[in-house]
Amino acid sequence: MRELVETIAKALVDAPDQVKVTEQVSEKGTLITLSVAKEDIGKVIGKQGRVANAIRSVVKAAGIRKGVHVIVDIEY
């Protein structure tokens, strides 16, 4: 899941070298934290959060296929 989020984020931003993705696994599921440069946060979130929701939907669908509950958190 971490690689999926990282690949999507790097394709969206102007500074792909500043994309950082961390993954924490617990009993409840997996928390993926995406961190990007301050000037790229708008590209990752999108208008009215549409891009962020699309990223979450893709990761959630991939998680369902593997039987894992996944949450994506976006930080800057």
C-alpha positions in Angstrom: 0.0 0.0 0.0 2.8 2.4 0.8 4.3 2.0 -2.6 0.9 2.7 -4.3 0.4 6.0 -2.4 4.0 7.0 -3.1 3.7 6.4 -6.8 0.4 8.3 -7.1 1.7 11.2 -5.1 5.0 11.5 -6.9 3.1 11.7 -10.2 1.0 14.6 -9.0 3.5 17.0 -7.4 6.3 19.3 -8.7 8.8 18.1 -6.0 8.6 14.3 -6.0 11.8 14.1 -3.9 9.9 15.7 -1.0 7.2 13.1 -0.9 7.4 11.0 2.2 5.1 8.1 3.0 5.0 6.2 6.3 3.0 3.1 7.1 1.9 2.0 10.6 0.2 -1.3 11.0 -2.0 -2.0 14.0 -4.8 -4.4 15.0 -7.4 -2.0 13.5 -5.7 -1.7 10.2 -3.0 0.2 8.4 -2.4 4.0 8.7 -0.6 5.5 5.7 0.6 9.1 6.2 1.5 11.1 3.1 3.6 14.2 3.5 4.4 16.6 0.6 6.0 20.0 0.2 3.8 22.9 1.3 3.5 24.3 -2.2 2.3 20.9 -3.5 -0.5 20.3 -0.9 -3.1 21.8 -3.2 -2.2 19.3 -6.0 -2.6 16.4 -3.7 -5.9 17.5 -2.1 -7.4 19.0 -5.3 -10.6 21.1 -5.6 -13.0 20.2 -2.8 -10.8 17.3 -1.9 -11.5 15.3 -5.0 -7.9 14.1 -5.6 -7.5 13.2 -2.0 -10.7 11.2 -2.0 -9.7 9.5 -5.2 -6.4 8.5 -3.7 -8.2 7.1 -0.6 -10.7 5.2 -2.8 -7.9 3.5 -4.8 -6.0 2.6 -1.7 -9.1 1.4 0.1 -10.0 -0.8 -2.9 -6.5 -2.3 -2.9 -6.8 -2.9 0.8 -10.1 -4.7 0.4 -8.5 -7.1 -2.1 -5.9 -7.9 0.5 -8.4 -8.0 3.4 -6.8 -5.0 5.2 -8.5 -1.8 6.5 -6.4 1.2 5.2 -6.6 4.8 6.2 -4.7 7.5 4.3 -3.8 10.7 6.1 -2.4 13.7 4.2 0.0 16.1 5.9 2.3 18.9 4.8 
